[in-house]
Amino acid sequence: MKTALEVLDAIKKGEATVYDVVSAFLETIEEKESIHNAFINVYPEEALERAVRLDEDRPDELPPLYGLPVAVKDNIAVKGMELTCASRILLGFESPYSATVIKRLESAGAIVLGKTNMDEFAMGSTNENSYFGPARNAIDPDYVAGGSSGGSAVSVALWEAPVSLGSDTGGSIRQPAAFNGIVGLKPTYGRVSRYGLVAFASSLDQIGPMGRTVEDVALVYSVIAGYDPRDSTSADVSVEPFSEYLADPEGMSIGIDRRILREADEGIVRGFEEVVEFLKSAGYRIVEVEIPYFEYSVPVYHIIASSEASSNLARYDGVRYGYRAEADNLDEMYYRTRTEGFGEEVKRRILVGTFSLSYGYKNEFYLRASRIRRLMKEGVMKLFDEVDVILTPAVPVFPWKLGEHPDLIGKVYKADYYTIFANLTGIPALSIPVGGEKFPVSVQLMGRYFDEKSLFRLGRRIFHAFNIL
């Protein structure tokens, strides 16, 4: 078995019990974790107990994810499991409730194996900012896994779990998916409930699935997507059944912006052009476009995301929950708790965000960035009058070695160069591996609001033209 659909089919046909399936994945985790560090916490007893119950109470008609193991990023709440966000400041905090996406997964029969490693509070592109040490690339453990959902990507690539959940604020699902050669989806903003997701930048964050194939990702998406009254930003828009995502795409027009290719490594551009040639030969219309204000994505993102982070992370003060430093008075306790509890990248972004919102600078930085963001949204809506989807590389660079610490602006921050635009505008985006040499090349499809269906259909066509599982 190499895909989630194959696992589900084996359970459905009685070729494997749920207990056997869960046991096999737990054995793989035990075998590989000492090297790759994809998980922060694993819960084998709870997973096996649920597997036994599912085997004993097997219904005549199985729900869509019956018995499927799932890995969950450690910024998504699962009742009774530790919720750390890979930060010292939340060590030992046990979630008293489950996120909406977890309830929907479990109602569909899925089993949570554990919580995966990540950049602290989802701030980073390498997974090196974790208090628990970095998750290591599934292809070569000497290289970065990507971030912030690095552990979720590595767990699927290593077959420690057939699918996983991540969160995506500026590329945190699609970028590590690309670095590890799997598929990752950032849904339309508001398509998947954020209730139970620890907030980084509330206007950008979105939960999404990761898997080995487009079909696996589409299946999980079909379960977790949909309106949730507990999330004030949730959109009351109907979700198509999984079967609609498998149809062949016909007559689609695909926009490409060659201006932005100059930011990508030569091998990535070469792989991207191979995909373009395939699509031409398959009869799709390729349209040369200019993605509006794309070149401003990185600075606009970091101003808005850091500003929202500085507000959202103010709640971690040592008073209500999590880490509390010893101190002689309240002011000193606040200061020492946040100094000792947060890592360097989190503190850097809090400082940038606080400065961007401060008196005398808010107009120059935050409000100006917000205006550019609005122009991006208006421009991309007009662009989708011309084309059905937009095709770009998923990342501009291949993974680099752990500990190299290239300068942030020059490489680490720019690793999200192609992914940030979808978060700023709220449109859906899908990362798909398309071959490569040591490390895979991946492309990204971006689509209209709530049109994940087109991404799955075209993405499936691309995936199976370039991948053999």
N, C-alpha and C positions, 0 to 999 in steps of 0.2 A: 504494500500500500504506500503510495507516494503523495496522495492528495486527500483533502478532507472529504471530498465526495466519495472516494474509494473506501475510506474508513466507515462512513455512514452506510454505504452499500453493503459492506461486509457485516455490519451489525444488523442491518435490515434482513439480510438473507440468512442470518444465523450462522455465518461462517466464523464469527468471533463474538464473544460476549463483551458487554461493556466493561466488565471487570478485567478481562484479558487486554482490551485496548488501553485502558487507563494504566494498568500495570506495565505495559510495554513502554509507554511514554515516560512513566516515572523512572523506569530503568535507564532510559536514554538520558534523562536529566541527570541522574546520579553518575552516569558514565562521563558526561561531557562538561558538567558544571565546573569542575576544578580547573579547567582550562579557559572556558569561555565566559563564565560569570554572567549568564543571561538573566538569572533569577535573583531577586533579593530574598524572597521567602517562598518556599514550596510547602504545600499542605497535603502530604500523601494520605494521611489517615482520613481526612475529611473527603478527599476525592474518591478513595476506595470505598468508603461507606456509602457515598451517593451512588457509585457504580453498582454496588450490591443491591441497593434499593431499586434502581432502574431495572436490573436484571430480574428481580423478584416480582416487580409490579409492571412488567412489560405490557403496554396496551396493544390492542389489535391494530390500531392505526397509529403509527409512530409520528411524533412531532418532528419538525424539519431538522433539528440538530440533536436527535436522541442519542445520547452517549458520547457526544463529541467533546474531547478535551479542548480547553481554551486557556491560553496564557493572557494575563491582564496586566497592563502597565500600572505601576505602583503610584499613580495619581488618580486612579479610579476606585471608588469606594466599593468594597465587598464586605458585607456584614461578618464580623467575627475575625477578619483578617487585618493584619497590620497595614497601615496606610502611611508610608514614610515620605513619599515624593523624593526618595533617595537623599534625604536631608537629615542632618543631625538633629535639627530643631523639632522633628516629628518622631524621633526614635521612641518606640514603645506605644505609639498611639494606635489603638484598635478601633476600626470603624464601627459605629453603632447601627449602621444601616447600609443598604446596597444601592448603588446607582441604578437608574432606570435601565440602562443598557444591560446591566448584570441580571436584573429581574427578567428582562425579555429573553436573554440567552438561556437562563435557567428554566424559564417557562417553556422554552422550545426544546429542552432536554440536554443542554450543554452542561459541562462539568468544569469548574475553575480549578486548574492545577496549582496556580500560585501567582505571585506578583513579580513582574519583570523589572529589570534594572533600567535606569534612565538618567539623563542629565538632571541635576537637582532642580526641582520645581519646573522641569521641562525647558530649562534655559541652557541651550547648547546644541552643537552639531556634531559631537564626537562621542558622547557618553563618557567622556573623561571627567566630567564635573560631578560624578556621583560620589556620595560619602562612602559608598560600599566598594569603590574601585570601579574601573571601566568594564563594561561589557566588551568582549573582544570579537572582532570580525569572524563570521562563520567560515569564510574562505581561507583566511590566514589570521590566526590569533595575534600576530604581531602588529596588526593594523587596526585602525579605529573601526568601530561598528557603525558610526553615524549616530545622529541623535535628533531629537532627544529620546525617541522611542527605540533606542538601540537594542535593549534587551528583548523587546517584543519581536523585532526583526530577526535577531540571531536565533531566538527560540524556534521560530518557524523554519528558518533556513537549515538548522541542524536537525530538524524533525524531532525536537523536544516537545513540540505541540503542533497540531495540524493547522491551527489558525490562532491569531492573537488580536487583542485590541491595543491601539495606541491612541495618542492624542496629537493633533497637528495644529500648531499655532503659526508656523512660518515654513513648514516643510517637514515637521518632525515625524511624520509617517512615511512620506514619499522618499525623503533623502536616505534614511537608513534602509528602507526597502531596496533602493537602488544600490547602495553599498554592499548589500548582502544577496542580491540577485533574486528577490521575491517581488510580489505585487502588493501595492499599498494604495488605499483610497482615502482622500480627504473629501467627505461629502459636502454638499451645499451647506452653508452656514444656516443653522436652524433645522436641518433635516434629521439630525440625530440628537437626542436629548443630552444636555450637559449637566443634568441634575445628578450630583454625585461625582462630578469631575472637579478636582481641586483647581481653582482658577489661577491662571497665569495672566493672560490678557483676554478679558471676557468677550471683546468684540471680534476676536480672531480665533479663539480655541474651538476645536471641533474633534469629537471622538470618531474614529474610523477603524475599519478592519484591515488586517494584513494576512496574506496567505500565499501559497505556492502557485496558484493559478488564478486567473480572472474569475473563473466560475466559483472557486472557493470564497473569494472576497465578495462576490455578488450575493452568494447565499447568506453569508453572515450579515451583510448590509440589509438584505430584505427582512431580516428578523429584528435588527436593532433600530431601523429607521422608523419614523412616524411621530405624530404629534404627542407631546407630553405636557399637560397643564402645569406640572411642577417646574417647568423651564419657561421663563417669561419670553425667551427668544425663540421658542419652538414654533415651527411653521405648521399650520393645519392644512397640509397638502397630502393627498393620498399617495400611497406607495404601491408601485406595480408588483405583481407576484413574480417570484424568482424565474418562472418559465419565460417571461417576456424579455429577460436579459440575455437569453441564449439565441435569439433570432439573428440571422445574418444581416449585417448592415447593408443597405442599398442606397445608391445615389447620394452619398454624403459628400459634402465639400469640406476640405481641410485647409485651414489657414496656417501658414508658416511665416515667421519673421526672421529673415536671414541676418538682419542687423545684430541680433542678440547672440548669434553663434560665435562671434569673435571672443566671447568670454570663456568658451569651452576648450578643453584639451583636444588635441588633434584626433586622438582615438575616439573620443566621444562624438565629435563632428562627423567622422567617417561612419560610425554606426548609425547616427541620425540620418545621414544621407541615404544609407542603404534602406532604411525604413521608408523614406520618401519615395525612392525608386520602386520599392515593392508596392506601395499604395498606388502609384501611377500605373504600374503594370496591371494592377487588379481593377483598374477602371475608375478610381476615385479622382475627383477634381481637386487639384492642388492650387491654392490661391495664395499669391504673395501678399502679405498684409504687414501693417505696422501696429504692434500691440501698444495701445495708448499709455504713455508715461511709464513704460516698463522700466526704463533706466533709473527711475527714482525709487524703485521698490525697496531696495535695501535700506537707504537712510530713512525713508518714510516709515518702514516697518519698525526699525529699532527705536525711533522716537515714540511711536504709538504704543508698541508692545511694552517698552520700558516704563512709560508713563502709567499704563494700566497695572503693570506689575507692582510699581511702587505703592499703589493704592491697595491692591489685593493682598499684598504680603504684610501690610501694616498690622494685620490681626495676630501675627506670630510675635508675641511680646513676652512670653513666659508666664502670663497671668492665668489664662484659661486652660491651656493644654500644651503638651509637648515639652521640650527642653526648657529648664529654668536654671539660670546661673546663680551661684551663691553671691550675695551682695549685702551691703550694710543698709541700703536705702532703695526706694522704688526706682528712682532715676538711674542709679547705677545698675540695678537689676535689668531694666530695659536695655540699657546700653550693652552690658556684658552678654545677655542672652542672645541678642541679635548679632553681636560681633562673633561670638563663639559658635552660634547655631547655624548661621548661614555660611556657605562657601564663597569663594572669591568672585565667581561669575555672577551669582545672585546678588551679592553686594554691589558689584559694578553696575548691574542693570537697575537696581533700586536707586542708586545715586544718579544715574543718567535720567531716569524717569522723574525723580524728585526735582532735579534741576530744570527739566523741560516743562514742568508744571509750575515752577516758582514764579513769584511776582516779578514782572519785568521781562520774563523770557517765554511765558506761555504763548503769547501771540506770535513770537518769532519762531518757535519750534513746534509745539503741539498743535496749535490751531492751523498753522501753515501746512503741516503734514496732513491734518485732517481734510483740508481743502483739496490737496492733491489727491488724496484717497477718493474723495467724492468724484473728482474728474476721471480717475481710473474706472470707477464703476459706471459712470455715464458713457465713457468711451467704449468699454468692453461690451455694453449692451448694444451699442450701434454696430460694433464689429460682428456680433452674432446675427445681425441682419444679412451679412454677406456670406458667412460660413457657418457650418454646423458645429465644428470643433476646432480647437487650436492645438497644433502639435509643436512641442519643444523638447529639447533634452530634459531629463529629470534633474540632473546635476551637472555642473560644469567641470568637475574634477573627479579623479579616482581617489579611493581611500589612501590616506597617508599613514605612516608608522605611528604607533602609540608613543607619546612622549616627545614627538618632534616639536610640538607647540609652535607651529608657524604663526606669524602675526595675525591677530584676529581679523582685521579689515582685509588683509591680503588674501587669506585663504579660508579660514574657519567661517567667518560670517558670510563670505561669498559662496560657500558650499550650498547655501539656500537661494542662490541667485534666481533660479528658474521657478522655485516653488512658492516664494513669498507672495507673488502677484495674486494667486488664487485665494489666499487668506485675506489680503487687503480688500478684494472685491467680493468675496463670499461665494465665488463660483466653485463647482466641484472639479476635482482633478484626480487623475489616476496615473500611477507610476508602473511601468511595464518593462521587465528585462527583455533585451533583444540580442543576446549573445555577448561576444567580447572574448578577451583572452584570459589573463589571470583574474581580473575583476570584470564584472559584467558592465555593459553599456545599457542604460535604461532610457526610455523616452517617456514623456508626460503628455497626456491628453487632458485638455481643459474644455469644459462644456457650459451650456446655458444653465441658469439656475434651475435646480430640481430635475435636470436631464441626465442623471447618472446612467439612465438606460442606454443612451447613445454611446457613452464612454465604455460601458461594459460590452456592448455589441462590437464596436470597432476595436476595442482593446483585446477582446477575445480573438478576433481575426489576426491582429498583429502578433499576439502572444504565440498562437499555435503555428504561425509561419516561421518563427525564430526559435522556438523552444521544443525540446523533446524530453518528456519526463518518463 
